[in-house]
């Protein structure tokens, strides 16, 4: 079976969602994670965090240096029309890379974004207050001008399937070294979030204390191979999932959760 080559842009190191996405990409039998580019401030720390996770997982995947033109050009030319880009971070670096190799990026298969949008009838605009947009609004505005197939996965879908303590205990039985580490990192993130932004912490975690993560990035990775699990809107070569609240976005939550646990 021919695997889907995936190039990942990540801001791993702030919470565990990027770690969950990376673990999924490496575990899925139909995906080949061909490279990781760390994005958004303190790049050295993010590279170290990504490498530490790869070491725990026992795999070897190339992580780009901060200056990575040759690295990126090789990937784009090697995989071109088969390549999928997964962006689960602010997009300053992705924008720079697209401007550096515009013709090569136009040949890739699709870009998947963990992004939040405003959708009103046929008008679709970036939500500039959402985290990944707010860091660099000019980058977003340039990226959406590219005529490349894109899928946008919003935050509301993650609220349907939060990962709880029980889920991590199940995963830890399969691979204690990996999932006990991720679980401990999830606890640290919750403690940190409560200190630095109590309002957000209360909104996300106060109602159910056993919620450990809202898997925004993980779900975006799942969409690469299993978008049939989701309800989506398609406009031209753009797909939109999880962009509006109070709507169901996962067709069968129990099937989805079982799939995630089985893969991971």
Protein Blocks (a to p, Z undefined) as FASTA:
>chain_A
ZZdddddddfehjbmmlmmmmmmmmmpmkbccfbdcdeeejkllmmmmmmmmmmmnopac
ddddfblmlmmmmmmmmnmmmpccddfbdfklmmmmmmmmmmlmmmmmbdcdddddddeh
jbccddfkbmklmmommlmmmmmmpccddddddfklmmmmcccfklmmmmmmmmmmlmmm
mmmmmmmmmmmmmmmommlmmmmmmmpmkbmbdcfklmmmmmmmmmmlpccddehjacce
hkaghiafbfblmlmmmmmmmmZZ
